[in-house]
Amino acid sequence: GGGVEAATVEVVMDLSNRPYLANGLEFRGEFIGDLSTEMVDHMFMSITANGQMTVHIVEHSKGASDADLAAAAARAFGRCLRQCIAIDPRRAGTVASSKGTLSV
Protein backbone atom coordinates (compact mmCIF):
# COMPACT_ATOMS: atom_id res chain seq x y z
CA GLY A 1 0.00 0.00 0.00
CA GLY A 2 0.82 3.65 0.34
CA GLY A 3 2.02 3.44 3.94
CA VAL A 4 5.05 5.19 5.31
CA GLU A 5 8.24 3.16 5.26
CA ALA A 6 9.39 1.98 8.70
CA ALA A 7 12.43 3.63 10.25
CA THR A 8 15.51 1.56 9.51
CA VAL A 9 18.80 2.03 11.38
CA GLU A 10 22.01 0.01 11.19
CA VAL A 11 24.52 -0.05 14.03
CA VAL A 12 28.07 -1.37 13.81
CA MET A 13 30.22 -1.49 16.94
CA ASP A 14 33.54 -2.66 18.26
CA LEU A 15 34.12 -3.12 21.98
CA SER A 16 37.60 -1.75 21.48
CA ASN A 17 38.51 0.44 24.47
CA ARG A 18 38.75 3.22 21.86
CA PRO A 19 35.63 5.38 22.25
CA TYR A 20 34.32 6.90 19.03
CA LEU A 21 30.80 7.63 17.82
CA ALA A 22 29.78 8.32 14.23
CA ASN A 23 26.10 9.18 14.59
CA GLY A 24 24.25 9.54 11.30
CA LEU A 25 20.79 10.13 12.79
CA GLU A 26 19.14 13.25 11.41
CA PHE A 27 15.94 14.11 13.25
CA ARG A 28 13.32 16.30 11.59
CA GLY A 29 12.53 18.33 14.70
CA GLU A 30 14.10 19.45 17.96
CA PHE A 31 11.78 17.43 20.23
CA ILE A 32 10.17 14.01 20.48
CA GLY A 33 7.28 14.85 22.78
CA ASP A 34 9.03 16.51 25.75
CA LEU A 35 12.42 14.94 24.96
CA SER A 36 15.01 17.03 23.14
CA THR A 37 16.45 15.11 20.18
CA GLU A 38 19.85 16.34 21.41
CA MET A 39 19.33 14.05 24.43
CA VAL A 40 19.03 11.03 22.10
CA ASP A 41 22.38 12.00 20.59
CA HIS A 42 23.81 12.59 24.08
CA MET A 43 22.63 9.16 25.25
CA PHE A 44 24.44 7.38 22.41
CA MET A 45 27.55 9.54 23.01
CA SER A 46 27.54 8.78 26.74
CA ILE A 47 27.10 5.02 26.32
CA THR A 48 29.82 4.94 23.66
CA ALA A 49 32.32 6.97 25.72
CA ASN A 50 31.67 5.22 29.03
CA GLY A 51 31.54 1.80 27.41
CA GLN A 52 34.83 2.49 25.62
CA MET A 53 33.36 1.34 22.31
CA THR A 54 33.53 2.40 18.69
CA VAL A 55 30.03 2.84 17.25
CA HIS A 56 28.69 3.79 13.84
CA ILE A 57 24.96 4.56 13.59
CA VAL A 58 23.62 4.66 10.03
CA GLU A 59 20.13 5.92 9.23
CA HIS A 60 18.68 4.14 6.19
CA SER A 61 15.10 5.46 6.42
CA LYS A 62 13.41 7.95 8.77
CA GLY A 63 10.06 6.25 9.27
CA ALA A 64 6.84 8.10 10.11
CA SER A 65 8.25 10.22 12.94
CA ASP A 66 11.32 11.11 14.97
CA ALA A 67 9.99 8.80 17.70
CA ASP A 68 10.06 5.92 15.22
CA LEU A 69 13.63 6.82 14.21
CA ALA A 70 14.83 7.05 17.83
CA ALA A 71 13.17 3.72 18.71
CA ALA A 72 14.69 2.02 15.66
CA ALA A 73 18.13 3.35 16.62
CA ALA A 74 17.76 2.13 20.21
CA ARG A 75 16.65 -1.33 19.04
CA ALA A 76 19.51 -1.58 16.54
CA PHE A 77 22.02 -0.46 19.19
CA GLY A 78 20.74 -3.03 21.69
CA ARG A 79 20.74 -5.87 19.19
CA CYS A 80 24.24 -5.01 18.04
CA LEU A 81 25.55 -4.83 21.62
CA ARG A 82 23.91 -8.17 22.43
CA GLN A 83 25.65 -9.73 19.43
CA CYS A 84 29.01 -8.18 20.43
CA ILE A 85 28.96 -9.56 23.96
CA ALA A 86 27.76 -13.03 22.97
CA ILE A 87 30.26 -15.87 23.25
CA ASP A 88 31.15 -17.15 19.80
CA PRO A 89 31.68 -20.92 19.97
CA ARG A 90 33.73 -20.76 16.75
CA ARG A 91 36.48 -18.89 18.63
CA ALA A 92 36.87 -21.77 21.13
CA GLY A 93 37.67 -19.42 24.01
CA THR A 94 40.26 -17.30 22.18
CA VAL A 95 40.19 -13.50 22.29
CA ALA A 96 38.47 -11.82 19.34
CA SER A 97 41.45 -9.63 18.41
CA SER A 98 44.23 -9.78 15.87
CA LYS A 99 46.46 -8.28 18.58
CA GLY A 100 45.64 -11.08 21.04
CA THR A 101 44.17 -8.72 23.64
CA LEU A 102 41.17 -6.43 24.10
CA SER A 103 42.91 -4.28 26.71
CA VAL A 104 44.48 -0.91 26.01
N, C-alpha and C positions, 0 to 999 in steps of 0.2 A: 503494500500500500504506500500511501504518501506520508507515512510517519517520519518523525525525526530520528535520525541515526543516533544510536546509543553512544555515549562518551566512551572513547577507547584510549587507554593510556598504557604505555610500555615502560617498565622499570628494569634497569640493569644495574647490578651492584656487585661490589667486591668488598669483602670484609678484610680490609687491607692494612689497617692502622695508618692510613693516609687519607684523612678526611677531605672530600671534595664533593660538591653538589653541582650538577648541571641540570637546572630545572627549566624545562621547556613548557611549563603550563602558562597559558595566557588566558586569564579570566576576562570576561566581557565587562564586568562591573567591579566596583570597589568593595561590595558587601555581598555575603550570602546570608540572607536574613540579618541577624545582628552581628554576624562574624565578619570581620575585615578579611578580605582575600589575602592581604599581607600576612595575616596570622597563619594561613595555610602554608604559605611559602616559608614563614619562620619555623613552623613545626617541622617541615622536612629538613630545613637547615640545621635545626637543633638536634634532631635525631641523627643526622649524618655526622655532624661534628662530634657529638658526645659518644656516638657508637664507633667513631674512628673508621668510617666506611666511605668508599667511593660510590656515588650514586648518580645515575643518569635517568632523568624522567622525561619521557618523550610523549607528547600529546599527538595522537593520530586523528581524533575527532572530538569535538567539543560536547556533543550531546545536546539535550534540550535546554540545559541551564548550567550555571556555574556550580550549583549544588551537585548535579550529576557528574561534572568534571572532577570536582574535589573528591567525591565518593569513589569514582573510578580510579583516581590516583592513589587513594588510601588503600583500596583493595589490591591494586597492582603492587604497591610497595610491600604490603603484608605478605602477599603470595611469594614475592621474590625473596624476601627475608626468610620466610619459612623454607624455601628451597635451598637458600645459602647455608642455613644452619643444620640441614638434614645430613645425617651420616650417609655417605655414598659407599655402599658395599663393594663397588668396583675398585675402590682405593685400598681396600684391605688394611685399614688402620693407618695408612701413610698420610702425611700432611699434604694438603692440596696447594702446593707451592713449588715452583721451579727452583726456588732458592732453598727449599728444605725447611723453612720456618715461616710462621705467620707473625712473628714478633718484629718489633722495630729494630 
